[in-house]
Amino acid sequence: MTSKLDEPSVNTIRFLAVDMVQKANSGHPGLPLGAAPMAYALWTQFLRFNPHNPAWFDRDRFVLSAGHGSALLYALLYLTGYDLPLEQMKRFRQWGSITPGHPEAHLTPGVETTTGPLGQGLGNGLGMAIAEAHLAARYNRPGFEIINHYTYALVSDGDLMEGVASEVASLAGHLKLGKLIYLYDDNHVSLAAGTDITFTEDRAARFEAYGWHTQRIPDGNDLKAVSHALRVARVERDRPSLILVRTEIGYGSPHKQGTYEAHGSPLGEEEVKLTKKNLGWPIEPPFYIPDEVLEHMRQAVERGEKAETEWDKQFSAYAEEYPDLAAELQQMIEGELPEGWDAALPTFEPEPKGMQTRRASMQAINALAPHLPALVGGAADLAPSTYTLMDGLGDFESPDLMGDKQGSAGGGWSYAGRNLHFGVREHAMGAILSGVAAHGGLIPYGATFLIFSDYMKPTIRLAALMNLHVIYVFTHDSIGLGEDGPTHQPVEQLAGLRAIPRLLVIRPADANETVVAWRVAVETRDRPVALILTRQDVPILDRSQVAAAEGLRRGAHVLADAPEGKPDLVLIASGSEASLILEAQRKLLAEGIQARVVSMPSWKLFDAQPREYRDSVLPPSVWARLAVEAGAPLGWHRYVGERGDVLGVETFGASAPGDVVMREYGFTLPSIVERAHALVWAAT
Ligand SMILES: Cc1ncc(C[n+]2csc(CCOP(=O)(O)OP(=O)(O)O)c2C)c(N)n1
């Protein structure tokens, strides 16, 4: 890069960010000052995007994994012509602005993923690269590179220090995803100190060991070197790339450059002046943007429109040649479900011995997969236990992995495979699922034991914050899993997941409710869904005797009512405990106690119902209520009321056969009946 506009452009980016932070009196000026040159080189020379259509499907993806550097991203978005007015730069971090403290994908045009918790964006980027490689392998045809884009990220020391980075880098290297390119802002400083006190491994060697291609740039202000490295990274197609760019945090600030003080606080009025002076920038006015810089940066609009128009043309030609493929892809891009997507879903005959709900889920997945081309997914090395393979639909792997390998779903190893293998990497799995969903075109699911959802919490939370359509399949859902013992038996996990805003948690009562739960999970396009499934058999309820499984859609429904009308008592349960309370109802009826049985697979779906419906399920006049769930009771009092009772798990589980543990923890007919008696007697 040799344009005379390079330096003023880089400085414009730098000082827009600095002025944003100063005006807000809050934020992170250090990263933008140091990383502006590499961002400028990437955004003006390589990144393919259309500021006027941030949703253009084949755009390159850019992730600011170091989300605290948000001011850098907003400056780039503004200067390149996204719908982000200068006014928003001046309202950085203020109430109601679309320039929040850390980038939020659902809020700001051009922000691909929400970042801030370090390491997450690095994982999201891998998800985007997986989605790109997968869609390209399935839909491109000779002469038609319909899906063909890069995924870039700017990552920081903090990103690389977080454990999730190791999981992600390991898998990315294994998968040989050459179109994944990460610029590492190697500034030797983090929030509280220099990295020399905590982070001294050879990062290049580490990433090379993971199978990455690495390059070092000794001076981050050397635009030529950055451009050259990006060029080299783009032609390296067998390995993801890490470009280690040595920068100075707070570059140009006479008193703060190279120190952690530049990281996360405004430079201060005086230091801003000195920094501007030092870099030859006008001190006044703030938010100064030379006309020629704006004009130069805004060329992105024309470039982007041209690129998208060319792509549209190519897509039209492709649609002529391959109408079915094009129609399918188009539908996926638009997030529509194809006709008949659910036609093959099974219904199960009543069966007292029953079926594990994870097994019903397996049947649902395999009934959906052939009719739902957007569905991709896998497990964190637990597919034989979570039952989440899509039979015969291929395994997502680098195409050079050949031959007969253990763990295959059948259908060949290639990027076209719809079964993802995450290895024992739950944290990465979560971040990747979010990246796949954020990329668009696909509906990703990921599976593990419910207990290990703890390893995914940060990513689940962010998926919910971003309204991403990710489906989590969490099996082995209670102490009922048995012998593996308390380390593997979830107790508080359900309560924790339910507490995450927007996340839809569904714990179906039997095989047929599991199928409906899958329907809901696929149809719910604007938020993540967690399916909570059993390892053990649960009776398949006789729907001629109890209410239809479709009632799950309302979150809670009356499975079996008190035969004589007004109930003396309401029994409520989720999942495997629903059949227990049905049994209890029969016993109580024999004693003349009128009990109603409510299956409550999803609090959030229920809470979203009109009050009238909620009151019809849980009549306010009946305060004798017992909730039964093999999990922490936390939260259930909202439904049973102060005078109601909860049979839950108040301590850790125990290692023994599942039925024994359930019995010892009181999930038995006699103890439910006893509690019911106490409630009814107290009410009379
Ligand atoms: C998971 C997580 N832990 C802690 C933080 C708080 N935090 C924000 S930035 C940062 C470290 C910053 O160091 P670096 O990544 O090198 O960024 P730089 O200082 O270069 O801007 C920390 C600890 C966070 N955002 N995410």
PDBQT file of the ligand as one rigid body, heavy atoms in Angstrom, charges set to zero:
ROOT
HETATM    1  C1  LIG A 701     -13.615 -13.976  29.222  1.00  0.00    +0.000 C 
HETATM    2  C2  LIG A 701     -13.166 -12.591  29.574  1.00  0.00    +0.000 A 
HETATM    3  N1  LIG A 701     -12.454 -12.392  30.678  1.00  0.00    +0.000 NA
HETATM    4  C3  LIG A 701     -12.077 -11.145  31.017  1.00  0.00    +0.000 A 
HETATM    5  C4  LIG A 701     -12.422 -10.079  30.261  1.00  0.00    +0.000 A 
HETATM    6  C5  LIG A 701     -12.057  -8.672  30.701  1.00  0.00    +0.000 C 
HETATM    7  N2  LIG A 701     -11.033  -8.154  29.762  1.00  0.00    +0.000 N 
HETATM    8  C6  LIG A 701     -11.351  -7.339  28.758  1.00  0.00    +0.000 A 
HETATM    9  S1  LIG A 701     -10.032  -7.038  27.759  1.00  0.00    +0.000 SA
HETATM   10  C7  LIG A 701      -9.023  -7.992  28.725  1.00  0.00    +0.000 A 
HETATM   11  C8  LIG A 701      -7.601  -8.260  28.378  1.00  0.00    +0.000 C 
HETATM   12  C9  LIG A 701      -7.134  -7.436  27.342  1.00  0.00    +0.000 C 
HETATM   13  O1  LIG A 701      -5.917  -7.857  26.844  1.00  0.00    +0.000 OA
HETATM   14  P1  LIG A 701      -5.756  -8.039  25.294  1.00  0.00    +0.000 P 
HETATM   15  O2  LIG A 701      -6.655  -9.111  24.867  1.00  0.00    +0.000 OA
HETATM   16  O3  LIG A 701      -4.329  -8.194  25.014  1.00  0.00    +0.000 OA
HETATM   17  O4  LIG A 701      -6.303  -6.695  24.691  1.00  0.00    +0.000 OA
HETATM   18  P2  LIG A 701      -5.509  -5.320  24.620  1.00  0.00    +0.000 P 
HETATM   19  O5  LIG A 701      -5.039  -5.020  26.014  1.00  0.00    +0.000 OA
HETATM   20  O6  LIG A 701      -4.414  -5.529  23.688  1.00  0.00    +0.000 OA
HETATM   21  O7  LIG A 701      -6.513  -4.333  24.167  1.00  0.00    +0.000 OA
HETATM   22  C10 LIG A 701      -9.707  -8.502  29.788  1.00  0.00    +0.000 A 
HETATM   23  C11 LIG A 701      -9.101  -9.352  30.830  1.00  0.00    +0.000 C 
HETATM   24  C12 LIG A 701     -13.170 -10.342  29.104  1.00  0.00    +0.000 A 
HETATM   25  N3  LIG A 701     -13.568  -9.366  28.291  1.00  0.00    +0.000 N 
HETATM   26  N4  LIG A 701     -13.510 -11.598  28.765  1.00  0.00    +0.000 NA
ENDROOT
TORSDOF 0
